[in-house]
Amino acid sequence: MPIGDLNVPVIGKNVVIGALVQTHVLIATFILGSALIAPTAEYLGMITKQKRYERFARNLARFIVLLFASGGALAIAFVLALITLFPVFFSYLQNIFFWVFIFEAFLFLGVIIVIYAWYNTWDKLAYRKTVHIVFGIVAGGIGLIQMTMIDVVASYMLTPSEAPIQDVARTYLDPTFIPLNMHRFIGNFSYVGFLIAGWAGWRYLKSTKQEDREYYDWMGHWGLLWGFGFMLLQPVIGYGYLKAIREASPKAFDVMMLGNEAWHFNVLMILLAILGIASVSYFVHKLRFAVKPMETTRKITIGALGFTALFSILNVIPFTGNIAPQVGLVFGNSQIPLGAMYPWKFIGLIGLMLVGLVAVGLYLKASATGFHWGRASRWSQYMLIVCAVTIVLTMIDMGSTRESARRLDNNPGYLINGCITLEQKLTPKTCPAGSSLVKGVKNNGGSAVPGSSGK
């Protein structure tokens, strides 16, 4: 059997790799975002003397520790599956990013030590709170550096640098490396915030003690501010990321926005509409329970909800009736003027962002005087749960969009865009790095890897 010609019965090896990666990303993103939010809450608890911040930070830290083992196991399972099912591709990848992988391994060890030390010294450093908070910040910082190590691989696979692989710096700083890191950095906070809000909503509905209901009511408010607040930054950052993809790999951009995978973008707009409407609806409800009555502020927020719905409708209108041919969702090929990216999608996304900022600003103004916690209605908590479910679907959709872009509608599909096909064959003529990939393998290992003939 040729090397790398293994497969998985029924579902195929691509599904196995995709399932492992998506699951790991969902867990790892939660851990990273939580490792940044928890020390922030601990710090706020220290300076405000409000016990709810301390309770929240410690519970979140405990969950990080419990979840870390699962995330690490999935990462190891993914690497083993990649080596087994795509050995030729992995050998090239390891050759390109040898130092990145080495550094990532040490960072993984470091973050384990610091996170567990941070959690286990919670009581011992109770009277040296600043030192303890620094532990948490360091853990989050190491996690951020880890994220860049992974992002350099992900971004390179979509937009390889036009430089020999021996040029480590230029290979590392490929065309979409910085935009992807900005996108994921902001996304970490938004993703975790919405999940925190959803969990708080669920716990609020199940709680019977007034003290717990007050805490989980506050926690839902706290999580949603992180989730929705940082989500509003994504249209600008996402535009920069898409622009970088279009400039570096026009074919991949066309697949994402105009090809058979364009339906992912339509799904993304629907999910953003749900997040926007649900979040602003929650704000409208919560303003009823402000300590200082703010009826005018609430009426303006209701208006913001109406505009949020209007801009969301504009965003979800498809460009053509050929929405998802893979499942037969086709209503002709005629173009829909209001579905064009320019100017209507730009108007919709910018409008959604600006109206959202107004809603958040009004809500923060009311929160400065406080709310009557523990009086939330059931439907407001359902909104938080809807946000949590929707953000998970959004993460899956966006990850699938980026990875599917390299397939170029399977004509041909690539593992590294333009360089290595899905069949693990090297294509130096179309690879931005040229023949340096083959030369690098020969120089480092003494002989070429199978499939590196360039035919």
BAKE-978947 format. One record per residue (C-alpha): residue number from 1; x negated, y, z negated; residue in three letters. Coordinates in steps of 0.5 Angstrom, whole numbers, plus 500, padded with zeros to 3 digits. Layout:
BEGIN
     k     x     y     z     r
   NUM     X     Y     Z   Ala
...
This chain:
BEGIN
     k     x     y     z     r
     1   500   500   500   Met
     2   497   507   502   Pro
     3   495   511   496   Ile
     4   501   516   494   Gly
     5   506   512   498   Asp
     6   510   510   491   Leu
     7   517   512   491   Asn
     8   523   511   485   Val
     9   529   507   488   Pro
    10   536   510   489   Val
    11   534   517   486   Ile
    12   527   518   489   Gly
    13   521   521   486   Lys
    14   523   528   488   Asn
    15   529   528   483   Val
    16   525   525   478   Val
    17   520   530   478   Ile
    18   525   535   479   Gly
    19   529   533   473   Ala
    20   523   532   468   Leu
    21   520   539   470   Val
    22   527   543   469   Gln
    23   528   540   462   Thr
    24   521   541   460   His
    25   522   549   463   Val
    26   528   550   459   Leu
    27   525   547   452   Ile
    28   518   551   453   Ala
    29   522   557   455   Thr
    30   526   557   449   Phe
    31   520   555   445   Ile
    32   516   561   448   Leu
    33   521   566   447   Gly
    34   523   564   440   Ser
    35   516   565   438   Ala
    36   516   572   440   Leu
    37   523   574   437   Ile
    38   522   570   430   Ala
    39   516   574   428   Pro
    40   520   580   430   Thr
    41   526   579   426   Ala
    42   521   577   420   Glu
    43   518   584   421   Tyr
    44   524   587   421   Leu
    45   526   583   415   Gly
    46   520   586   411   Met
    47   521   593   413   Ile
    48   529   593   412   Thr
    49   529   588   406   Lys
    50   535   585   409   Gln
    51   535   578   408   Lys
    52   539   576   414   Arg
    53   533   577   418   Tyr
    54   529   573   414   Glu
    55   534   567   414   Arg
    56   534   568   422   Phe
    57   527   568   423   Ala
    58   525   562   418   Arg
    59   531   558   421   Asn
    60   528   559   428   Leu
    61   521   557   426   Ala
    62   524   551   423   Arg
    63   527   549   430   Phe
    64   521   551   434   Ile
    65   517   546   430   Val
    66   522   541   431   Leu
    67   523   542   438   Leu
    68   515   543   440   Phe
    69   514   535   440   Ala
    70   520   534   445   Ser
    71   517   539   450   Gly
    72   510   537   449   Gly
    73   512   529   450   Ala
    74   516   532   457   Leu
    75   510   536   459   Ala
    76   506   529   458   Ile
    77   511   525   462   Ala
    78   511   530   468   Phe
    79   504   530   469   Val
    80   504   522   468   Leu
    81   509   522   473   Ala
    82   506   527   478   Leu
    83   499   523   478   Ile
    84   503   517   479   Thr
    85   508   519   485   Leu
    86   504   524   488   Phe
    87   496   522   487   Pro
    88   494   526   493   Val
    89   497   532   492   Phe
    90   495   532   484   Phe
    91   488   531   486   Ser
    92   488   537   490   Tyr
    93   491   541   485   Leu
    94   486   539   480   Gln
    95   481   541   484   Asn
    96   484   548   486   Ile
    97   486   549   478   Phe
    98   480   545   474   Phe
    99   479   551   470   Trp
   100   486   553   469   Val
   101   488   546   467   Phe
   102   482   546   462   Ile
   103   484   552   459   Phe
   104   491   550   458   Glu
   105   489   544   454   Ala
   106   485   548   449   Phe
   107   491   553   449   Leu
   108   496   547   448   Phe
   109   492   545   442   Leu
   110   491   552   439   Gly
   111   499   554   439   Val
   112   500   547   436   Ile
   113   495   549   430   Ile
   114   498   556   429   Val
   115   505   555   430   Ile
   116   505   549   425   Tyr
   117   501   554   420   Ala
   118   505   559   421   Trp
   119   511   555   419   Tyr
   120   508   551   413   Asn
   121   505   557   410   Thr
   122   512   561   409   Trp
   123   512   560   402   Asp
   124   505   561   400   Lys
   125   504   567   404   Leu
   126   511   570   401   Ala
   127   507   576   398   Tyr
   128   502   577   404   Arg
   129   508   578   409   Lys
   130   504   582   414   Thr
   131   499   576   414   Val
   132   504   571   415   His
   133   507   575   421   Ile
   134   501   576   424   Val
   135   501   568   425   Phe
   136   507   568   428   Gly
   137   505   574   433   Ile
   138   498   570   435   Val
   139   503   564   436   Ala
   140   507   568   441   Gly
   141   501   571   444   Gly
   142   498   564   445   Ile
   143   504   562   448   Gly
   144   504   568   453   Leu
   145   497   566   456   Ile
   146   500   559   456   Gln
   147   505   561   461   Met
   148   500   565   465   Thr
   149   496   558   466   Met
   150   503   555   469   Ile
   151   505   561   473   Asp
   152   499   561   477   Val
   153   500   554   479   Val
   154   507   555   481   Ala
   155   506   562   484   Ser
   156   500   559   488   Tyr
   157   504   553   491   Met
   158   509   558   494   Leu
   159   504   563   496   Thr
   160   497   561   496   Pro
   161   492   566   497   Ser
   162   488   568   503   Glu
   163   481   566   500   Ala
   164   477   560   499   Pro
   165   479   556   493   Ile
   166   472   557   490   Gln
   167   474   564   489   Asp
   168   477   563   483   Val
   169   479   570   481   Ala
   170   482   571   488   Arg
   171   486   564   488   Thr
   172   488   566   481   Tyr
   173   491   572   483   Leu
   174   495   570   489   Asp
   175   500   575   492   Pro
   176   506   573   487   Thr
   177   502   571   481   Phe
   178   504   578   477   Ile
   179   511   579   479   Pro
   180   513   572   477   Leu
   181   509   573   470   Asn
   182   513   579   469   Met
   183   520   576   471   His
   184   519   570   467   Arg
   185   516   574   461   Phe
   186   523   578   461   Ile
   187   527   572   462   Gly
   188   524   569   456   Asn
   189   527   574   452   Phe
   190   534   574   455   Ser
   191   534   566   456   Tyr
   192   533   565   448   Val
   193   537   571   446   Gly
   194   543   568   450   Phe
   195   542   561   447   Leu
   196   542   564   440   Ile
   197   548   568   441   Ala
   198   552   562   444   Gly
   199   549   558   438   Trp
   200   552   563   433   Ala
   201   558   563   436   Gly
   202   559   556   435   Trp
   203   557   556   428   Arg
   204   562   562   427   Tyr
   205   568   558   429   Leu
   206   565   552   425   Lys
   207   564   556   418   Ser
   208   569   556   413   Thr
   209   565   560   408   Lys
   210   565   568   408   Gln
   211   558   569   407   Glu
   212   556   564   413   Asp
   213   561   567   417   Arg
   214   558   574   416   Glu
   215   551   571   418   Tyr
   216   553   568   424   Tyr
   217   557   574   426   Asp
   218   551   578   426   Trp
   219   547   573   429   Met
   220   551   573   435   Gly
   221   551   580   436   His
   222   543   580   435   Trp
   223   542   575   440   Gly
   224   547   578   445   Leu
   225   543   584   445   Leu
   226   536   581   446   Trp
   227   540   577   452   Gly
   228   544   582   455   Phe
   229   539   588   454   Gly
   230   533   584   457   Phe
   231   537   581   463   Met
   232   539   588   465   Leu
   233   531   589   467   Leu
   234   531   583   472   Gln
   235   534   586   478   Pro
   236   528   591   479   Val
   237   523   586   477   Ile
   238   527   581   481   Gly
   239   527   585   487   Tyr
   240   519   586   486   Gly
   241   518   579   486   Tyr
   242   523   577   492   Leu
   243   519   583   496   Lys
   244   512   580   494   Ala
   245   515   573   497   Ile
   246   517   576   503   Arg
   247   511   579   504   Glu
   248   506   573   503   Ala
   249   511   568   506   Ser
   250   516   571   510   Pro
   251   519   564   512   Lys
   252   520   562   505   Ala
   253   524   568   504   Phe
   254   528   567   510   Asp
   255   530   560   507   Val
   256   531   563   500   Met
   257   536   568   503   Met
   258   538   566   510   Leu
   259   537   559   511   Gly
   260   540   553   508   Asn
   261   538   554   501   Glu
   262   541   561   501   Ala
   263   547   559   497   Trp
   264   543   559   491   His
   265   543   566   491   Phe
   266   550   566   492   Asn
   267   551   562   486   Val
   268   546   566   482   Leu
   269   550   572   483   Met
   270   556   569   480   Ile
   271   553   567   474   Leu
   272   550   574   473   Leu
   273   557   576   474   Ala
   274   560   572   468   Ile
   275   554   574   464   Leu
   276   555   581   465   Gly
   277   563   581   464   Ile
   278   562   576   458   Ala
   279   557   581   455   Ser
   280   561   587   456   Val
   281   567   584   454   Ser
   282   564   582   447   Tyr
   283   562   589   446   Phe
   284   569   592   447   Val
   285   571   587   442   His
   286   566   588   437   Lys
   287   567   596   437   Leu
   288   574   595   434   Arg
   289   570   593   427   Phe
   290   565   599   427   Ala
   291   564   601   420   Val
   292   565   608   423   Lys
   293   571   608   428   Pro
   294   569   610   435   Met
   295   575   610   439   Glu
   296   572   614   444   Thr
   297   566   610   445   Thr
   298   570   604   445   Arg
   299   575   607   451   Lys
   300   568   609   455   Ile
   301   566   601   454   Thr
   302   572   599   457   Ile
   303   571   603   463   Gly
   304   564   600   463   Ala
   305   567   593   463   Leu
   306   572   595   469   Gly
   307   565   598   473   Phe
   308   562   591   471   Thr
   309   567   587   474   Ala
   310   567   591   480   Leu
   311   560   591   482   Phe
   312   560   584   480   Ser
   313   565   582   486   Ile
   314   561   586   490   Leu
   315   555   582   489   Asn
   316   558   575   490   Val
   317   561   577   497   Ile
   318   557   572   501   Pro
   319   554   575   508   Phe
   320   557   570   512   Thr
   321   562   564   512   Gly
   322   557   559   512   Asn
   323   556   559   505   Ile
   324   554   551   503   Ala
   325   554   547   509   Pro
   326   551   541   505   Gln
   327   557   540   502   Val
   328   562   543   507   Gly
   329   563   549   505   Leu
   330   563   553   511   Val
   331   568   558   514   Phe
   332   565   560   520   Gly
   333   559   564   522   Asn
   334   562   571   522   Ser
   335   558   576   518   Gln
   336   562   579   512   Ile
   337   559   587   512   Pro
   338   560   588   505   Leu
   339   556   581   504   Gly
   340   550   585   507   Ala
   341   544   585   502   Met
   342   543   593   504   Tyr
   343   546   597   502   Pro
   344   552   593   499   Trp
   345   548   588   494   Lys
   346   543   594   492   Phe
   347   549   598   490   Ile
   348   552   592   486   Gly
   349   545   590   483   Leu
   350   543   597   481   Ile
   351   550   599   479   Gly
   352   551   593   475   Leu
   353   544   595   471   Met
   354   546   602   470   Leu
   355   553   600   467   Val
   356   550   595   463   Gly
   357   545   600   460   Leu
   358   551   605   458   Val
   359   555   599   455   Ala
   360   549   597   451   Val
   361   547   604   449   Gly
   362   554   606   447   Leu
   363   554   599   443   Tyr
   364   547   601   439   Leu
   365   550   608   437   Lys
   366   556   604   434   Ala
   367   551   599   431   Ser
   368   547   604   428   Ala
   369   553   605   422   Thr
   370   554   598   422   Gly
   371   560   593   423   Phe
   372   565   589   419   His
   373   561   582   419   Trp
   374   566   576   419   Gly
   375   572   579   422   Arg
   376   571   577   429   Ala
   377   576   573   433   Ser
   378   575   566   436   Arg
   379   575   569   444   Trp
   380   569   573   442   Ser
   381   565   567   440   Gln
   382   568   564   446   Tyr
   383   564   569   450   Met
   384   558   568   447   Leu
   385   558   560   448   Ile
   386   560   562   455   Val
   387   554   566   456   Cys
   388   549   561   453   Ala
   389   552   555   458   Val
   390   551   560   464   Thr
   391   544   562   462   Ile
   392   542   555   462   Val
   393   545   554   469   Leu
   394   542   561   471   Thr
   395   535   558   469   Met
   396   536   551   473   Ile
   397   539   555   479   Asp
   398   533   560   480   Met
   399   528   554   479   Gly
   400   531   550   484   Ser
   401   531   556   489   Thr
   402   524   558   488   Arg
   403   522   550   489   Glu
   404   526   549   495   Ser
   405   523   555   498   Ala
   406   517   551   500   Arg
   407   521   546   504   Arg
   408   522   551   509   Leu
   409   529   547   511   Asp
   410   524   541   511   Asn
   411   521   543   518   Asn
   412   516   541   515   Pro
   413   517   541   507   Gly
   414   511   543   503   Tyr
   415   508   542   496   Leu
   416   503   547   497   Ile
   417   506   552   502   Asn
   418   503   551   509   Gly
   419   497   547   506   Cys
   420   500   540   503   Ile
   421   506   537   506   Thr
   422   511   533   502   Leu
   423   508   527   505   Glu
   424   502   529   502   Gln
   425   498   531   508   Lys
   426   493   537   509   Leu
   427   495   542   514   Thr
   428   489   547   514   Pro
   429   491   550   520   Lys
   430   497   553   517   Thr
   431   494   554   510   Cys
   432   492   561   508   Pro
   433   486   557   504   Ala
   434   484   554   511   Gly
   435   479   548   510   Ser
   436   476   550   504   Ser
   437   481   545   500   Leu
   438   478   539   504   Val
   439   471   542   503   Lys
   440   472   543   495   Gly
   441   474   536   494   Val
   442   468   533   498   Lys
   443   463   538   494   Asn
   444   466   536   488   Asn
   445   467   529   489   Gly
   446   463   526   494   Gly
   447   468   524   499   Ser
   448   475   527   502   Ala
   449   481   525   498   Val
   450   486   521   503   Pro
   451   490   525   507   Gly
   452   485   530   508   Ser
   453   484   529   515   Ser
   454   488   535   517   Gly
   455   491   532   523   Lys
